[in-house]
Amino acid sequence: MGLLKPETGLLIWMIIAFGVVFIVVARYGFPVILRAIESRKKFIDSSLEAAHVAEKQVAEAGTKIEQMIADAERQRAQMLRDVEETRKQLLEAAHKAADTESERLMAEARSRAEAERQEILRDARQQVALLAIAVSEKMLRSQLPDSAAQALLDGRLIDEMQEQQQNKRK
């Protein structure tokens, strides 16, 4: 007998053994294998679903982050505009204050200069008046022969000088 041509009895026993193994495996082995395959399939499906959910969440988070970045950029730009506007207002206020102060100082200097000019003119007038009085007095003394007329003239001149000083004080 050759290996390629088995005997009929051997073939029958091989078929019976195959049938028993097949029945045992079909009854007890295949359900376990099928359950394992099914659970593995469910695990893979749930993992894929979780991956899809995670991918959606990442996409949503990316969108939210982009929105937050855009909002932050808008807020930054608004803050920069506000700061620039505040800076301009402060500079403008400082310029106005400086202009006002310079105008005040110039007006004060002008008034002081005018007061000094008036004082100088008053002093000059007084000096001229005193000089004129002195010249007049000398001329009158030389023209007035007696001392009584000179005393009367001296009294008038003193009265006039006192009046001028009182007018000056007012």
Steps between C-alpha positions, in 0.01 A plus 500: 500500500620838413461830662296629218248216519384446859304191592130524543499420872761762566302747294184429699682546832653819374156629399355403840790668681463808283124506567551471878767771499282713275196458726702575816667799339169618346314461828765630744788661312335705225259685732793605719699607195198678350430679831866607519487622141170678565628666818817601318285642217289694753815628671644612167168664402476679835864608469433635151189679626698645791771606255237674282354671807849603613576626151180708503588633845849590383353674195252688721776587745714622209211716380446634852870570537502683166198703614671576831816606317297719264313652799829558681642669189191721472525589868871572465434721199221680689728548801772638276251742343380604847855547623589703190189715543577553869860589412378752244258651751770525765741659253232741385416591860869547578544723194195705599627532856844601374348754260281641775792518740724665240227753418456571871875543547522725194209713622658519843834602349327760282315644799822511704681667210217750462503571875876552492463727198232701679721520810796618292281760327366618836851528640615684189206740522569557865869562431410737217247675724752533782762625259253747352405617848864539596574696183188711550591559861848619407359725233236640734750555783721687271200705386338544845687763691373469855496205737124525577410431138750215493351349820151520349626328185676233709174427685309459175765271355499281813119479487513397133761233570290357784196489271700316235620246753144444625376456142782257437399287801139481383 
